[in-house]
Amino acid sequence: MTDGADHPGIDLVSRASTSALLAQRLASIARGALSLLLPPSCPACGRGVEGPPLPCRSCDAALRLLWNEARRLEPPEPISPFLYAGVVKDLVRRMKYRGDRAAAGFLGEMMAARLRAIRIEPGQGFLVPVPLHPTRLRERGFNQAERLARIVGRRAGLPLFPGLIRRVRWTGSQTVLDTEKRRAAVASAFRPGKTLARRTVPRGSAILVDDVWTTGATAQACRGALEAAGCVPPILVLTAARAELARESGSDSPSLPGD
């Protein structure tokens, strides 16, 4: 058997991996140093605050209102700390379209707090982020649901299993679709993960993680894939926010958030 010295390609891969890890480490150190130099700011609006980086008074009042509005809509599912409106809508959009890690961190913390509030403790479940289609993942560079799930997992003490399901069909943007069209768009879009045969489905309740609950169509499609993967119902859904659909006209509001 020969070693890596006889195969320049192996050596190049090793060096590339080391360089990537070093770059990530340096970036982490730089972010930490920058956080020490810059004054604390409100994670919602970015204005400077005194003390730790907590919401300013104005955003705190708005967030409390949206927290209470989400409670008004419970039950049924999903488990969500906030209503999708106002400052929370801004936070989600910053996280999703600008890659704002501070926004993701704040939303993830609040999602973990919501789990603790309903007595979901470590060992009682595991997190499964809603997967993006590979095309969307390449465009965006990250999966916002997985980014949230990792934060929730660290704060709530719950393991993360991102490979249990995969997205196999490109559905495009769903922001202007109503409930029935969304359901048709995501039907059969999810399947069990390719590596499932080599892994054991964890025990406990599967908790599906996404950024926003709109019509429930994506969650319904993901549930089918999770059950096919061997997850036992009930399968819970945890999102950073939930949209309130228009009731006056009996139809869904236009321009709801999508992938």
C-alpha positions as CSV (number, residue, x, y, z in Angstrom):
1,M,0.0,0.0,0.0
2,T,1.3,3.4,-0.9
3,D,1.0,6.6,1.2
4,G,-0.1,10.1,0.2
5,A,3.4,11.0,-1.0
6,D,3.0,8.8,-4.0
7,H,-0.3,10.5,-4.9
8,P,0.0,14.3,-5.3
9,G,-3.8,14.5,-5.6
10,I,-4.3,13.2,-2.0
11,D,-1.7,15.7,-0.8
12,L,-3.5,18.6,-2.5
13,V,-6.8,17.6,-1.0
14,S,-5.2,17.4,2.4
15,R,-3.6,20.8,2.1
16,A,-6.9,22.4,0.7
17,S,-8.8,21.0,3.7
18,T,-6.2,22.3,6.1
19,S,-6.4,25.7,4.5
20,A,-10.1,25.8,4.6
21,L,-10.1,24.9,8.3
22,L,-7.5,27.6,9.0
23,A,-9.5,30.2,7.1
24,Q,-12.6,29.3,9.1
25,R,-10.7,29.6,12.4
26,L,-9.2,33.0,11.5
27,A,-12.6,34.2,10.5
28,S,-14.0,33.1,13.8
29,I,-11.2,34.9,15.7
30,A,-11.8,38.0,13.6
31,R,-15.5,38.0,14.4
32,G,-14.8,37.6,18.1
33,A,-12.3,40.4,18.1
34,L,-14.7,42.7,16.2
35,S,-17.5,42.0,18.7
36,L,-15.2,43.2,21.5
37,L,-14.3,46.4,19.7
38,L,-17.8,47.3,18.5
39,P,-20.5,48.6,21.0
40,P,-23.4,46.2,21.7
41,S,-26.4,46.6,19.4
42,C,-30.0,45.6,19.2
43,P,-30.2,42.3,17.3
44,A,-33.5,43.4,15.8
45,C,-32.8,46.9,14.5
46,G,-29.0,47.3,14.9
47,R,-29.2,50.4,17.1
48,G,-26.7,50.7,19.9
49,V,-27.8,49.5,23.4
50,E,-26.3,49.7,26.8
51,G,-25.2,46.4,28.4
52,P,-25.4,43.0,26.6
53,P,-26.8,42.8,23.0
54,L,-30.4,42.7,23.9
55,P,-33.4,44.2,22.0
56,C,-33.8,48.0,22.4
57,R,-36.9,49.3,24.2
58,S,-38.8,49.9,21.0
59,C,-38.0,46.4,19.5
60,D,-38.5,44.7,22.8
61,A,-42.1,46.1,23.0
62,A,-42.7,45.0,19.4
63,L,-41.3,41.5,20.0
64,R,-43.3,41.0,23.1
65,L,-46.5,41.8,21.1
66,L,-45.6,39.4,18.3
67,W,-44.7,36.7,20.9
68,N,-48.2,37.2,22.5
69,E,-49.9,37.2,19.1
70,A,-48.3,33.8,18.3
71,R,-49.6,32.5,21.5
72,R,-53.1,33.7,20.5
73,L,-52.9,31.4,17.4
74,E,-51.9,28.3,19.4
75,P,-52.9,25.6,19.3
76,P,-52.7,23.9,16.7
77,E,-49.1,23.8,15.4
78,P,-46.5,25.0,14.8
79,I,-44.4,25.8,17.8
80,S,-43.3,29.3,17.0
81,P,-42.1,32.1,19.3
82,F,-43.3,34.9,17.0
83,L,-45.9,36.1,14.5
84,Y,-44.4,36.8,11.1
85,A,-44.8,40.6,11.0
86,G,-43.0,43.8,11.7
87,V,-39.5,43.5,13.2
88,V,-39.7,39.7,13.1
89,K,-40.3,39.8,9.4
90,D,-37.3,42.0,9.0
91,L,-35.2,39.6,11.1
92,V,-36.2,36.6,9.0
93,R,-35.5,38.4,5.8
94,R,-32.1,39.6,6.9
95,M,-31.2,36.0,8.0
96,K,-32.5,34.4,4.9
97,Y,-31.5,36.8,2.1
98,R,-28.4,38.5,3.6
99,G,-27.0,35.7,5.7
100,D,-27.2,37.8,8.9
101,R,-25.9,35.5,11.6
102,A,-26.9,37.9,14.4
103,A,-30.5,37.7,13.3
104,A,-30.3,33.9,13.0
105,G,-28.7,33.8,16.5
106,F,-31.5,35.8,18.1
107,L,-34.3,33.8,16.3
108,G,-32.6,30.5,17.2
109,E,-32.4,31.6,20.9
110,M,-36.1,32.4,21.0
111,M,-37.0,29.1,19.3
112,A,-35.1,27.3,22.0
113,A,-36.8,29.3,24.7
114,R,-40.2,28.4,23.2
115,L,-39.2,24.7,23.4
116,R,-38.2,25.1,27.0
117,A,-41.5,26.9,27.8
118,I,-43.5,23.9,26.6
119,R,-41.3,21.5,28.5
120,I,-39.4,19.8,25.7
121,E,-36.2,18.7,27.4
122,P,-32.9,17.2,26.2
123,G,-33.4,13.6,25.3
124,Q,-37.0,14.0,24.3
125,G,-36.5,14.6,20.6
126,F,-34.2,15.4,17.8
127,L,-34.1,18.2,15.2
128,V,-34.5,17.8,11.4
129,P,-34.1,21.0,9.3
130,V,-36.3,21.3,6.2
131,P,-33.8,20.7,3.4
132,L,-33.2,23.0,0.4
133,H,-33.0,21.7,-3.1
134,P,-29.3,21.5,-4.2
135,T,-29.9,24.3,-6.8
136,R,-31.3,26.7,-4.1
137,L,-28.5,25.7,-1.7
138,R,-25.9,26.6,-4.3
139,E,-27.6,29.9,-5.0
140,R,-27.9,30.9,-1.3
141,G,-24.8,29.3,0.0
142,F,-26.5,28.0,3.2
143,N,-29.7,26.5,4.5
144,Q,-31.4,28.9,6.8
145,A,-33.4,26.1,8.5
146,E,-30.3,24.2,9.3
147,R,-28.6,27.3,10.6
148,L,-31.5,27.8,13.0
149,A,-31.6,24.2,13.9
150,R,-27.9,24.2,14.9
151,I,-28.5,27.1,17.2
152,V,-31.6,25.6,18.7
153,G,-29.7,22.3,19.2
154,R,-26.9,23.9,21.1
155,R,-29.3,25.9,23.4
156,A,-31.9,23.2,24.0
157,G,-29.6,20.2,24.1
158,L,-31.2,18.4,21.2
159,P,-29.2,16.5,18.5
160,L,-29.4,17.5,14.9
161,F,-30.0,15.0,12.0
162,P,-30.0,17.0,8.8
163,G,-29.6,14.0,6.5
164,L,-32.8,12.2,7.4
165,I,-34.7,13.7,4.5
166,R,-33.7,15.4,1.2
167,R,-35.4,17.6,-1.3
168,V,-35.5,15.9,-4.7
169,R,-37.7,18.2,-6.7
170,W,-37.2,21.9,-7.5
171,T,-40.3,23.9,-6.7
172,G,-39.2,27.4,-7.4
173,S,-40.5,30.4,-5.4
174,Q,-43.8,29.9,-3.6
175,T,-44.3,33.4,-2.3
176,V,-47.4,34.1,-4.4
177,L,-49.0,30.7,-4.2
178,D,-52.1,29.9,-2.1
179,T,-52.5,26.9,0.1
180,E,-53.7,24.4,-2.6
181,K,-51.0,25.5,-5.1
182,R,-48.3,25.2,-2.4
183,R,-49.4,21.7,-1.6
184,A,-49.3,20.7,-5.2
185,A,-45.9,22.3,-5.6
186,V,-44.3,20.4,-2.7
187,A,-46.1,17.1,-3.2
188,S,-43.4,14.4,-3.6
189,A,-40.7,17.0,-3.3
190,F,-39.1,15.3,-0.2
191,R,-37.7,11.7,0.3
192,P,-35.7,9.9,2.9
193,G,-32.0,10.7,2.9
194,K,-29.6,8.7,0.7
195,T,-27.4,7.7,3.7
196,L,-30.4,6.4,5.8
197,A,-29.5,2.8,5.1
198,R,-26.3,3.3,7.0
199,R,-27.8,5.1,9.9
200,T,-30.3,4.3,12.6
201,V,-33.3,6.6,13.0
202,P,-32.9,8.2,16.5
203,R,-35.4,7.6,19.2
204,G,-37.8,10.3,20.5
205,S,-40.0,12.8,18.7
206,A,-38.7,14.3,15.4
207,I,-38.9,18.1,15.5
208,L,-39.0,19.6,12.0
209,V,-37.3,23.0,11.9
210,D,-38.0,25.8,9.4
211,D,-37.9,29.6,9.3
212,V,-41.6,30.4,8.7
213,W,-44.8,28.5,8.8
214,T,-47.2,29.8,6.2
215,T,-49.8,27.2,5.0
216,G,-48.3,24.0,6.4
217,A,-47.8,22.5,3.0
218,T,-44.0,22.0,3.3
219,A,-44.4,20.6,6.8
220,Q,-47.0,18.1,5.6
221,A,-44.8,17.0,2.7
222,C,-41.8,16.6,5.0
223,R,-43.8,14.6,7.5
224,G,-44.5,12.0,4.8
225,A,-40.8,11.7,4.0
226,L,-39.9,11.5,7.7
227,E,-42.4,8.7,8.3
228,A,-41.1,6.9,5.3
229,A,-37.6,7.2,6.8
230,G,-38.9,5.5,10.0
231,C,-39.8,8.4,12.3
232,V,-42.7,7.6,14.6
233,P,-45.5,10.2,14.9
234,P,-46.2,12.6,16.3
235,I,-43.7,14.8,14.3
236,L,-43.6,18.3,15.7
237,V,-42.9,21.5,13.8
238,L,-40.7,24.3,15.1
239,T,-40.4,27.6,13.2
240,A,-39.0,31.1,14.0
241,A,-42.3,32.6,13.1
242,R,-45.8,31.8,11.8
243,A,-47.8,33.8,9.3
244,E,-51.4,34.6,10.0
245,L,-53.5,34.0,6.9
246,A,-56.3,36.4,5.9
247,R,-59.7,35.2,7.2
248,E,-62.0,37.9,5.9
249,S,-61.9,36.7,2.3
250,G,-61.6,33.0,3.1
251,S,-58.4,32.9,1.1
252,D,-54.7,33.1,1.9
253,S,-52.8,36.3,1.9
254,P,-50.5,37.0,-1.1
255,S,-46.7,37.3,-0.9
256,L,-46.3,34.8,1.9
257,P,-42.7,33.7,2.6
258,G,-41.4,30.7,0.8
259,D,-38.1,29.0,0.2
